[in-house]
Amino acid sequence: MPDSDAFEKSFHRLRTVLRRHADGLVVIKDEPALYYLDTAHIMKNKKPLYFGSVQIRKRYVSFHLMPVYVFPDLLEPVSPELMKRMQGKSCFNFTAITDGHLAEIERLTAAGFARYQTEKLLGEP
């Protein structure tokens, strides 16, 4: 059975990582089990570009970071241990996040934000 306390702690730690960049982004959802950020950049399909989110799910806490999908080279310095947590092209799943994984997620999120900024993908909030 999943440890709901570990899930909540992991969610809050990962939410803090995303919140550090919220001033340059658009907060779409800020709920007890979901924190979701878009950019103000509008794509050709008339929808905003997704940045990232963290969500408590049934068996894990998922952390989505779209910059690693858009720019896969951002994953090059990521440790094999964190890559084992990756599902798909932009999602990392945790039952309980370690300090080491959190530090890597922080660096990856900052690098993704900077890359969106450099590529002018943040738009005007």
C-alpha positions, 0 to 999 in steps of 0.5 A: 500500500502506498505511503500517503505521508511520503506522497504528500511530502514528495508532492510538496517538495516538488511543488516548491521546485516549480513554484520557484519559477511561477513568477515567469509562468502562468499558474493553471492549478494550485490544488492539494494534489495538483500544481500545474504551470503553463507559459504565456507563449501561445502555440500555433494551435492557439493553446499555451505551451505547457511547462510542468506539473506535479500531481499525487496519483494512486501509486506515485507522485508524478513530476512532468517537465515539458522542457525535457520533451522539447529539448531532450539534450537537457537530459544528458547530465541526468544520473542513471538513478533519476532516469530510472524514475522517468516514464515517457519523455517528460515524466518522473515518478516517485513514491518518496523523493530523495534529496539527491533526486530533488537536487537533480530535479531542481537543476533540470527545472532551472535549466528547462526554464532558462532554455524556454527563456533563451528560446523565447518560449515563455511569452508575456505573462 
